[in-house]
Amino acid sequence: MPPLVSIIILTHNEIALTRECVESIIKHTPESYELIFVDNGSADGTADYLLGVPGSKLIRNRSNLGFAAGCNQGMAIAEGEYLCLLNNDTVVTDGWLTRLHAWLDKYPGIGIVGPRTNYVAGAQRVNAVPYSNMEEMHAFAKDWAERHREQGFYPYKLIGFCMLFRRSLIDRIGGLDESFFPGNYEDDDFCLRTRISGSLLWAASDVYIHHYGSRTFHSKTFANDADISANAERLARKWNIPMTGQELSGHGYDTSEVVDRELPFRTERHFVPLRPPGYSRSSRNPSSLGIALVAPDYFPLPPPKYGGIERVVYTLTEELARLGHEIYLYAPRGSRANATVIPFEHDGYDMSRIPDLIRRTLPREVDVIHDHTNLSVVGREYPSTPTVSSIHNPLYNPVQTPVYLSRRQMELYGKGEGEFVYNGIDPADYPIKAEKEDYLLYLGAILPYKGVHHALEAAERTGRRLLLAGPLYDMNYYRNEILPVLQRNPNMEYVGEVGGTYRLELFRNAECLLFPTLCEEPFGLVMIEAMACGTPVLCFPNGAVPEVMGGFPELVCRSAAEMARKIVRAEYPSPEALRAYVENHFTSAIMAQRYLAIYRRVLER
C-alpha cells in the first residue's frame, strides 16, 4: 500500500487562489494523500469553501495564529507517513508529488525536499519564465521536468512555499517555531534544525510548480514589513548571528557557519515541540496542573500492537488533557497524543538516558512528573520537581511516591506502604458485542510465566478452537511447549502479534478470554479490555487477578482442568454485566481522578 502523504495548507482569505490550488492538487496528484486545511480567521468565505472539499480535514481558527502555529496544528493531526507544507497560492503540476517523493525514497539522508518555482527568493527560483497563462505554465512545467530529469542540488536553505518531508523528521526536530509570528523566517529556522540534526536539504530541479507569490503574507491583515524585520532580528538572536535584522534580510547569512557551530543536535536547544490541537497557554485554567508523563522507551504511543504500559500511559494522557491539564509526554519517537510530545533522544532500549533528558528539557510549566518507566529511573533520582512513580512490574522501586496497580502489589512489594491506582480504559474504545464466535482467545506475550501452555491444555481438553495472539519473547518456550501443540492440533492457531482493529475484533468476538497467568500479576489489563467488550475472562488466581475479577469470582480457576470444565459449562455473566463492571471500576476517568488526587497531595507536602 503506497504511503499516505498529508498535504497541509494554511489559508487566510484569498479564496480564489485557494480554490485554484485545491483543484490543481486533485487533478495532478494520483498518490494517496489527505488534505488538511488550517484557516486563520478568513472573512471571505474561504472556510465555507473548504468545508465542501471532499475527504478533507479543516481546523478553523477564529483569528490569525500565524503561519508556524497554523502549520503545526495541521501537522499535529496529520496521519501521513510523509508531510507536505504547501502554500495556498501555488498551482501544482503533473507528477509533482511523485518526483518529490522519489528523492526522499531514493536518498534517506535527505530531510526536506522542495521544488523549483517562478516566485521565490533564493536558489529555487527559475528566472524569466516564458508563460503568461496557466495552460502555458503546465506545458512549461512538463518540458522543464523532462529537461531536468533526476537533477537537483543541495541548497543552503529551502523556502517554505512547498516542503515535503518524512514524519520522522518532526519526531526528531519538532515543528515550526511559533515565535516567528505572524510569518517569515520560520522556514529558515526549520531548515537549520534539519541540517543540525544530520539531514540534508534538496532542491528537486525536476519538479516545477507555479507560485503566485506571498499573497497571504502581503495582506495587511496577515503581516507587514515591521513583522518581517522583527522576525529577521529574532532569527539573528536565536542563532547568535552577529547581524541586525535589516542586515540579515538584506544580505543573507552563512547558514553553514551556523550549522557547524551548533552541532551536535541537542533537544533542549534545537527541538521545538508540537503543541496539541487547540493548545493555548492563555486558556489554561488556574486550577489545572502541568504534568509531565514519562513512558517506557519500548514502543511509541499509542502502541501499534503489544504494549500494556504504553496503552495505559496513552489513555491517562488523553484523559488528563480532556480534563484541561497541560500535559507533556516524554516517549519514543513516533509517539502521538493530545499533549506536547518530547521524544527520547535514543533509539532502542536504554532507559538510563531518560533522566538526563528530563533534567535538560523539563518545561517550567511542569508541576509534577509521573514516571511510568519499568525501573522508575526518573523517580529513583529524586528530582526537585515532585515525582510520582507508577510501578508497572512485580518489583519494589526505591522512590519517594510509589503508586502500585493493585492492593495486592502494594502489600507484597511495597510492604503496605504507598498507594495504588487501578489501570483504566476508555470504554468508548471497546464497543460491546453480545453475539460471540466459536473460539477461545489468549492475548498476551508468549512467555512461560504467562501460562500459555495452560491455555492450550484447557482448550485441548474441551476440543475447542483457541487463538493465540501476542509477541514471541521466549523462542525456546515457543518451540518446545507451544509449537508441538499447534502442529498436532488444527484447532490451535497462533495468529502473531496483533494491533488496531484486528486486536479489538479478537476481543469482541471471542467466546472467552483465557488468562492463566502464573506470576504475581500487578494488574492484567487484557482482562478489563475483554470484559468491556462483553467477553468473559477465565483466569488463574495469581497476583492481582482475584482483585480485578472481584465482581466475578466464579470465573477464577485453580487449574487448567477447572478452566476446561467452566469452558464446557459456559455459564458466563451477561455481556452487559461484564461491561457495567468495567464502567463502574476501571475507566480512564476513574484512573485519572485518582492520580490527580495523588498529584495534589504530593504538591501539598
Protein Blocks (a to p, Z undefined) as FASTA:
>chain_A
ZZddddddddeejklmmmmmmmmmmmmmmbccddddddehiaehmmmmmmmpghiacddd
fbdebjklmmmmmmmmpcbfbdcdddfkbccdehklmmmmmmmmmmmmbmbdcdddfbdg
djkbcghiabfbfklmmmmmmmmmmmmgoiacddfbdcfkbccddfklmmmnopadfklc
fbghjlmmmmmmmmmnopacdddfkbccddebjmlmmpmklbcfklmmmmmmmmmmmnop
abdfklmmmnopafklmmmmmpccdfklmpccdddehiafklpcfkbccddddddfkbcc
ddfkbofklmmmmmmmmmmmmnopacdddddehiacdddddddfbgcjdfklmmmmmmmm
ocfklmbdcdfbfklmmmmnopabdcddddfbdcddddfbdcdfbfklmmmmnnopacdd
dddddfklmccdfbdcddddddddddfklommmmmmmmmmnopacddedddfbfklmmmm
mmmmmmmmmkbccebjaehjllmmmmmmpmbdcdfbfbdcfkopmlmmmmmnopacdddf
ehjllmmmmmmmmlpcfbfklmmmmmmnopacdfklmmmmmmmmmcfklmmmmmmmmmmm
mmmZZ
